[in-house]
């Protein structure tokens, strides 16, 4: 398990036109330096020199760093008959040899001299759709079920391309990133389980609770 590419944003015009610019275009750099952002969206990236365009929905402690697997980039290359360099899906860390979808929520990971923690799933958005520019991509991405993983910074440090990844400890529940993603995207049975376990950060737990409440009210008519 290792990081094969460390990536930092280059500002681009937002293809969805919902924001002035976007930081989805991450370009490989030899290394990245981490800094713990504040708790809220709009508090910035966890990577020094990174850029965020949508400050309402990105940045802050629970979205400090985004990781995506090289194996998943390869999968989408095959599906879409295109080449995707490391960083193209907006990831700060391109990983290899680890299934991010199978990581437990709140699993800690040591990389370089930094300690990170699996936090929340990605929400496929209009900017992502516009950047990929493939008809029906968001639906295909959601159905495939591997959204990568957002990570919190427990201990800041430096991560260099080629650094190994080591799992530290193990959370005492069964909720994986893949399960949390499917719950977020509409699997109400899984949503009920994730809410019962209570492993997500408070704001995301409350969002899932609200979705369940609305679903149950509609089911009752």
VEXDREN-2710 file (C-alpha; in Angstrom, 1 decimal):
% VEXDREN-2710
k/r/px/py/pz
1/UNK/0.0/0.0/0.0
2/UNK/1.5/3.3/-1.0
3/UNK/1.0/6.8/-2.3
4/UNK/2.2/7.0/-5.9
5/UNK/1.4/10.6/-6.6
6/UNK/1.0/13.7/-4.4
7/UNK/-1.1/16.4/-6.2
8/UNK/-1.9/20.1/-5.7
9/UNK/-4.6/22.1/-7.5
10/UNK/-4.1/24.4/-10.4
11/UNK/-6.9/26.9/-10.6
12/UNK/-9.2/26.5/-13.6
13/UNK/-12.5/28.1/-14.7
14/UNK/-15.3/26.0/-13.2
15/UNK/-16.8/24.0/-16.1
16/UNK/-20.2/24.0/-14.4
17/UNK/-20.1/27.8/-14.2
18/UNK/-21.5/27.6/-10.6
19/UNK/-18.3/29.0/-9.2
20/UNK/-15.6/31.4/-10.6
21/UNK/-12.9/28.8/-10.5
22/UNK/-12.3/25.2/-9.3
23/UNK/-9.4/23.4/-7.8
24/UNK/-10.4/20.0/-9.2
25/UNK/-7.4/19.9/-11.5
26/UNK/-4.7/18.5/-9.3
27/UNK/-1.2/18.3/-10.7
28/UNK/1.5/15.9/-9.5
29/UNK/4.2/17.4/-7.2
30/UNK/7.1/15.7/-5.6
31/UNK/5.6/16.1/-2.1
32/UNK/2.9/17.9/-0.2
33/UNK/3.0/19.6/3.2
34/UNK/0.0/19.2/5.5
35/UNK/-1.6/21.8/7.7
36/UNK/-4.7/21.1/9.8
37/UNK/-7.6/23.3/8.6
38/UNK/-10.4/24.6/10.8
39/UNK/-13.6/22.6/11.4
40/UNK/-15.9/24.1/8.8
41/UNK/-16.4/24.1/5.1
42/UNK/-14.6/27.2/3.8
43/UNK/-11.7/26.7/6.2
44/UNK/-9.4/25.7/3.4
45/UNK/-7.6/22.6/2.2
46/UNK/-5.3/20.6/4.5
47/UNK/-2.5/21.0/1.9
48/UNK/-0.4/24.1/1.8
49/UNK/-0.7/25.7/-1.6
50/UNK/-3.8/23.8/-2.6
51/UNK/-6.8/25.6/-4.0
52/UNK/-10.6/25.3/-3.5
53/UNK/-13.3/27.0/-5.6
54/UNK/-16.5/25.9/-3.8
55/UNK/-16.0/27.1/-0.3
56/UNK/-19.5/26.3/0.7
57/UNK/-19.1/22.6/0.2
58/UNK/-15.3/21.9/0.4
59/UNK/-12.4/22.3/2.7
60/UNK/-12.3/22.1/6.5
61/UNK/-11.3/19.3/8.8
62/UNK/-13.5/16.5/7.4
63/UNK/-12.5/17.3/3.8
64/UNK/-8.8/18.2/4.4
65/UNK/-7.4/15.7/1.9
66/UNK/-8.9/13.6/-0.9
67/UNK/-7.5/10.2/-1.9
68/UNK/-8.4/8.2/-5.0
69/UNK/-6.9/4.9/-6.2
70/UNK/-4.8/4.5/-9.3
71/UNK/-6.7/1.2/-9.8
72/UNK/-9.9/3.2/-10.1
73/UNK/-8.4/5.6/-12.6
74/UNK/-7.4/2.6/-14.6
75/UNK/-11.0/1.3/-14.4
76/UNK/-12.4/4.5/-15.7
77/UNK/-9.8/4.6/-18.5
78/UNK/-11.2/1.3/-19.7
79/UNK/-14.8/2.3/-19.2
80/UNK/-14.5/5.7/-21.0
81/UNK/-11.6/4.8/-23.4
82/UNK/-9.6/7.8/-22.2
83/UNK/-6.3/8.4/-20.4
84/UNK/-6.5/9.8/-16.8
85/UNK/-3.2/11.0/-15.3
86/UNK/-2.7/11.0/-11.5
87/UNK/-4.7/13.8/-9.9
88/UNK/-7.3/14.1/-12.7
89/UNK/-10.2/13.1/-10.5
90/UNK/-9.3/15.9/-8.1
91/UNK/-7.3/13.7/-5.7
92/UNK/-4.5/15.0/-3.6
93/UNK/-3.2/11.5/-3.0
94/UNK/-3.2/8.9/-5.8
95/UNK/-2.9/5.5/-4.0
96/UNK/-1.9/2.0/-5.1
97/UNK/-2.5/-1.4/-3.5
98/UNK/-5.3/-0.4/-1.1
99/UNK/-9.1/-0.5/-1.5
100/UNK/-10.3/2.9/-0.3
101/UNK/-13.9/1.7/-0.6
102/UNK/-13.2/-1.1/2.0
103/UNK/-11.6/1.2/4.5
104/UNK/-13.6/1.6/7.7
105/UNK/-14.8/5.1/8.5
106/UNK/-12.5/6.7/11.1
107/UNK/-9.7/4.2/10.2
108/UNK/-6.3/6.0/10.9
109/UNK/-3.5/5.8/8.3
110/UNK/0.1/6.6/8.8
111/UNK/1.8/8.1/5.7
112/UNK/5.2/9.7/5.8
113/UNK/5.4/11.5/9.1
114/UNK/1.7/12.4/9.0
115/UNK/-1.3/10.6/10.6
116/UNK/-4.6/10.8/8.7
117/UNK/-8.1/9.5/9.4
118/UNK/-10.8/8.3/7.0
119/UNK/-13.7/10.7/7.3
120/UNK/-16.5/11.0/4.7
121/UNK/-17.5/10.0/1.2
122/UNK/-17.3/12.3/-1.8
123/UNK/-20.5/13.8/-3.3
124/UNK/-20.3/13.7/-7.1
125/UNK/-21.1/17.3/-8.1
126/UNK/-21.7/19.4/-11.2
127/UNK/-18.1/20.6/-11.3
128/UNK/-16.9/17.0/-11.3
129/UNK/-19.4/16.1/-14.1
130/UNK/-18.3/19.1/-16.2
131/UNK/-14.6/18.3/-15.7
132/UNK/-15.0/14.7/-16.8
133/UNK/-17.4/15.8/-19.6
134/UNK/-19.0/12.4/-20.2
135/UNK/-22.8/12.0/-20.6
136/UNK/-24.2/10.2/-17.6
137/UNK/-20.9/10.0/-15.8
138/UNK/-22.2/11.0/-12.3
139/UNK/-24.8/8.2/-12.5
140/UNK/-22.1/5.7/-13.6
141/UNK/-19.7/6.9/-10.9
142/UNK/-22.4/6.5/-8.2
143/UNK/-23.5/3.1/-9.4
144/UNK/-19.8/1.9/-9.5
145/UNK/-19.7/2.6/-5.8
146/UNK/-16.0/3.7/-5.2
147/UNK/-15.9/7.4/-4.5
148/UNK/-12.3/7.5/-3.1
149/UNK/-12.0/8.9/0.5
150/UNK/-11.8/12.2/2.2
151/UNK/-9.3/12.2/5.1
152/UNK/-8.8/14.2/8.2
153/UNK/-5.4/15.3/9.4
154/UNK/-4.7/14.0/12.9
155/UNK/-1.0/14.8/12.8
156/UNK/0.3/17.2/10.1
157/UNK/3.5/16.4/8.3
158/UNK/4.9/15.9/4.8
159/UNK/3.8/13.2/2.4
160/UNK/6.1/12.3/-0.5
161/UNK/5.2/10.4/-3.7
162/UNK/6.3/6.8/-3.0
163/UNK/5.5/6.8/0.7
164/UNK/4.1/3.7/2.2
165/UNK/0.7/3.6/3.9
166/UNK/0.2/1.8/7.2
167/UNK/-3.2/1.2/8.9
168/UNK/-3.1/2.2/12.6
169/UNK/-5.6/0.5/14.9
170/UNK/-9.1/-0.5/13.9
171/UNK/-12.5/1.2/14.5
172/UNK/-15.0/-1.0/16.4
173/UNK/-17.7/-1.0/13.7
174/UNK/-18.3/-2.4/10.2
175/UNK/-19.1/0.8/8.2
176/UNK/-16.8/1.1/5.2
177/UNK/-16.3/4.1/3.0
178/UNK/-18.2/2.2/0.2
179/UNK/-21.2/1.6/2.6
180/UNK/-21.2/5.3/3.7
181/UNK/-21.2/6.4/0.0
182/UNK/-24.1/4.2/-1.0
183/UNK/-26.0/5.4/2.1
184/UNK/-25.3/9.0/1.2
185/UNK/-26.4/8.4/-2.4
186/UNK/-29.8/6.8/-1.6
187/UNK/-29.5/3.3/-0.1
188/UNK/-31.9/3.8/2.8
189/UNK/-31.3/0.4/4.4
190/UNK/-27.6/1.2/4.6
191/UNK/-28.4/4.8/5.7
192/UNK/-30.4/3.3/8.6
193/UNK/-27.4/1.1/9.6
194/UNK/-24.9/4.0/9.3
195/UNK/-27.0/6.3/11.4
196/UNK/-27.5/3.5/14.0
197/UNK/-23.7/3.0/14.2
198/UNK/-23.1/6.7/14.6
199/UNK/-19.6/6.8/13.1
200/UNK/-19.9/9.8/10.8
201/UNK/-18.9/13.3/11.8
202/UNK/-21.8/15.2/13.4
203/UNK/-22.9/17.4/10.5
204/UNK/-22.8/14.4/8.1
205/UNK/-24.6/12.2/10.6
206/UNK/-27.4/14.8/10.9
207/UNK/-27.7/15.1/7.1
208/UNK/-28.2/11.3/6.8
209/UNK/-30.7/11.4/9.7
210/UNK/-32.7/14.1/7.9
211/UNK/-32.7/12.1/4.7
212/UNK/-34.0/9.1/6.6
213/UNK/-36.7/11.1/8.3
214/UNK/-37.9/12.5/5.0
215/UNK/-37.9/9.0/3.4
216/UNK/-39.9/7.5/6.3
217/UNK/-42.4/10.3/6.2
218/UNK/-42.9/9.8/2.5
219/UNK/-43.3/6.0/2.9
220/UNK/-46.0/6.6/5.5
221/UNK/-47.8/8.8/3.0
END
